[in-house]
Amino acid sequence: MHFILGLDYELFLGARPGSVERCLLEPTDLIAGVMEKHGFRFTLFVDATYLLQLQKYAGIYAKFAADLANIGGHLRRLVKKGHDVQLHIHPHWEDCTFDGAEWHPRTERYRLHDFMGPEVRRIIHESKALLTDLAGCDIFAFRAGGWCLQPFTQIAQALHDEGIWLDSTVFTGGQSKDRQRWYDFTSAPDRSCWRFRADPNIEDADGDFVEVPISAHRLSPLFFWGMALRKKLGGVRHKPFGDGGLMQADGRYYWHRLTQSTLNAVSMDGAKADMLEAAYRSHKGKGATILNVIGHPKSLTRYALTRLDEFLSRHNDLETATFSQLSGLGLIPATARQTR
């Protein structure tokens, strides 16, 4: 089984976004240290819409010019070591402003779908162009901010036109009924990957896109009660390195997980790193070829770093993979565009 770690390289999305140093540079390097120790590499899904804002303000504020340069240098160093960089978009940054002292986040337009067609094309084009320039590598994969990928037909052409042919947003069985952050993957295939055309939930052997879903695992309410307890009483081991504040979900999101068994994306964030072992066993048991785990450097804790190290130490049968390596490893079907 191949192990993919796809990290969403982003600031916090709430009122306190946090700093580049604490949310991006420092925790990502800590994860890289553990991964490289075991001969593994990760993929960074970089929120390039935030980078566009840094670029916008760089001529006014020296700090933002320095942040942009530091991020670019960071990405290029990681790529040189064999890590991968791909595209992530949180388009609400389009509406955020900086007053000289702090950011003023606005999340009314949280999804790409909240923007008009020409704006969607511009956001994707400018985001990919800047990220390609900063990282110096081929960008062909996408992860939607907040899992907000649907309706895919509203963004498909813009992605296609920019050479994006692989997506890794879906996690089978996942669902959010929050109007601001709606998605529904309850009908997605329970497979390691598939091709699709208009709907990522529907396999289409002739589709132009490939879905490599984030692995999913069922959790009981007790898991989330334990998480809440650790967060409150766990001390410094459970304190995130990131210095921002989370964007709060609809209250129903938390109540649902505290009262019912739910399917969740396999994650290494904080105490969620306890999912790794059980998810590995269940995916190996059903013959999965890929264990695709999500993470966020901003949410990294000392506890999660230890659990990742222990997990990789235990499983010599796991092989490393980044999204740039998948085609060469024969793990994904070629798209129609690639075979023409």
N, C-alpha and C positions, 0 to 999 in steps of 0.2 A: 504494500500500500504506500502511495506517495503522500507526503505531508506538505500541505500548503498553508502558510501563515500569511494572510492578507491583512495588513494593518492600515486602518483609515488614519492617514496623517493629516490631522486637522486640529484646530483650536476648539474650545467649548463653544456651544451654539447659543448659550443663554446670555444674560445681562453682563456676565464677566467672562469674556473669551479666554483670558489667560495670556501667558507670554510664549513667544517662540522657543525660548530656552527651556522652560519647564514643561511645556506641552508637546514639543516636537523633538528638539535636538537631543536633550539629555536622556529622556526615557527610550527613544529609538535606539540610541547607542548602547544602552543597557541590554535591550532585547537582542541587538546584533551580537553583543558579546556572548550571550548564552547560545544563540543559534550557531554562530561560527565555531564555538567550542566543540559542537557536535557535528560539524561539517554541513550544517543546514543554512539555507538562505531564505529570505522572505520577500514579499512583494509589498511595496508601499502604494496605496491608493491615495494620491495626493490631492487634497482639496484645492484645486487650481483657481477657483473663484476667489478664494482668500488671497492667493498670490496676485491676482489681478488688482485687488484693492491695495496691496502693498505697492505694486507698480504705480498705481494711480497717485498715491500720496508720497512716493519716494522723492519727488522733486521738491516737496514742501518740508518733510520731516526726515532728518538724517537717520533717525532710528529705523524708519521703515526701509530706507535704502540699504541699511546695514542688515536688517532682518532678511530682506530679499536675497542679498548677496550670500549671507550665511546659509540660508536654505538651499540655494543653488549649489554652493560648495559641498554641503552635506549630502545632497542627492547624488552628485557626481562621484563623491568618494564611495558611497554605498554601491552605486552601479559598478564602479571599478572593482569592488570586492565580489561581485557576482549577484548582488541583490537586484531587485526589479522595481521599476517605477511605472505606474499606470494611472489612469484618470479617475478622479472622484470629483463630484460637483455638489456643493451646497449653495444653490443660487441665491439664497436670501442675502448673501454678502453684497449683491448688486444694490440693495437698498440700505445698507449700513453706512453710517457716516462717522467720521472722527473729528472731534472738536479741538484737538490740540492737547487734550489731557486723557480722554477715554473714548472708547467705541460706543456708539449708540446702535445696538443691534435691532433690526426689525425682521420679524419672521412671518409677516402676513403672506408673503410670497415665498413659501418654504420649498415648494416643489418646482421642478422645471416646467411642469404642466401649468403653473400659474402665470407663465409668461406667454406672450404671443409668439407665433411661429417664427418670424424674423428674429426676435430676441433670442429664442432658443438656439437658432442656428449661430447667431453671433456669440452667445455665451460658450457654446461647445467649441466653436472655431477658435476663439481667443484663448480659452482655457487650455486647449490642447497645444496651441502654438507656443504659449508661454512656457508650459511645462516641458515640452520637447526641447526648447531652447535652454532651459535651466538644467535639465537632467542629462541631455545629450543622448537619449536613447529612443527606441521605437515605441510609440504609444499606440496601442491597438485594443486595449481592454478598458472596461468601464465598470464603475460601481455607483449606483444612484445614491444620493444623500438621503438618509432616513429610510432606505429601502423603497423609495417612492419611484418606481419604475413604470407604473401603469397609469393610463393606457399606453402601451409601448408604441402604438402607431403614431402618437403625437410627437415622439422624439426619434423614431427609427430612421427617418430619412436624413436628419441632421447628423446622427451618429455614422450612418453609412457613408455620407459624403466626406466625413473626416477620417475614413479608414478604420473606424472602430467596428470590430466584428465579433468580439468576445465580451460577454457580460458575466459578472459575478455578484449579482444583487439578490437573487432569489434564495430563500431557504424554505424547503418543502414543508408545507403545513403552516407556514407563518401567515399571520393576519393582523392588521390594525384597522379598527373602525373609526379611529380618530379622523375627523374631517380634514384636518390640516396635514396629517401624515398617514393617509390611507394607502394600504396595499393589501393584496389578497393572493397568497400563493398556496391556498388550500388544495387546489387541483393540480399542482405541479407534479411532475414525475418524481418518484423516489429513486433517482439514479445519480451517478457521479457526473454525468454531462449529457447534453443532447443538443441537436440543432433545432432552431425555430425560425419563424418568419415574422409574424405579426403579433404573437402572444407568447411570452416566455413560458407560460404554463402549458403550452401545446407543442409537442414535438412535431417537427416537420423535417423530414430527411433532406428536403431540397432547400431548406431555409438558408439565408445568408448569414445568420448569426448563430453563435455557439453559446450556450449557457453552461457555466461551471458553477453550480450552486454552492453557497455556503452550507456546510454540513448542518443537519438539524438533529436535535436530541430532545426527547420528552423529559420534562422535569416536574416533580411534584411540588405542591405548595410549601412543603417542609424545606425544600432547597432554598426558596426565596425568604422564608422566615429566618433560616440560618444566615443567609446573606445579610439581612437587615440587622441581625444581632451582632454579627462580626463587624459590620460597618460602625455600629454604635460603640462596641466594647473592645474591638480588636486591637486598638492602639496603633502604633506607628507602622506596623507590618501591613495594615489594611488601609493606610492613608495614601491616596493617589499622589503621584509625583506632579501631575498637572495642577496649576494654580488658578484655574477658572471655575465656573459654576455650570452645572448641567442645565440644559433646557428641560423643563418639567413636562412630562407627558400628561395626557388626560388621566384623571383619577381612576377611570375604569381600567386602564392599562395595569396599574399596580394592584387593584382589587382583584382583577381576573387572575393574576399570577399568584396571589396570596390565598386564593380560595379554590383554584381548579388546576388540574394537570394540564400543562401546555407544551406545545412544540416550540423550541427556541433555537436560534442560531448558536452553534457551538463557538464559544468565546473563551479567550484567555484574560479578559478584563477582570481585575480584582478577584473576588472569591469565585467568580464564574470559571476560573481556571480549574476548579474541582471537577468540571464537566469533562475534561480531556480524557481521562482514563476510561470512564464509562462510554463515552462517545466512540473512542477507539475500538473498544470491544464490540459494541453493537454494529459498527460499520464493517469491521473485519468479519463478523459473523454472517453478514449478508453479502459478503463478497465485493464490497466497494473497492474501487481502485484508487480513490482519492479521499483523504480526510482534509477538508478545506475549512480552516479555523479563522475566525475574524478576531481582530483586536484593535485597540486604540492606544497609542503611546501615552496620550494624555491621562488615560485611566489606569495606567500601569501602577501596580503596588509591589512592594518587596515580596509579599506573599505570592503573588502571581508569578513573579520572576523565578522564585524557588520552585513552584509547582511545574513550570515549563521545563526547567532544568532537570527535575526529577523524572518527568514524563519522557523526555528525549533520552535520558540515561537508561531507562528501562527497556526501550523498544528499539533493538538493533535491526528489526525487520523493516522499520520505516525508512523510506528514501525521500530525499529532499526534492522539491520541485517549486519553481516559480512559474508565473503565467507565461513568461517568455520561453520557458522550456517545454511546455506541454505538448506542442505540436511535434517537436523533435523526439519526445519520449513516446509518441504514439498513443497518448492518453485521451486525445480529443479528436472528433471527426473533422476532416477538412471542410471548410465552408464552400459553398458553390462558387464564390468569388475566387477562392484559392485554387480550385481545380480547373478553372477556365484558362 
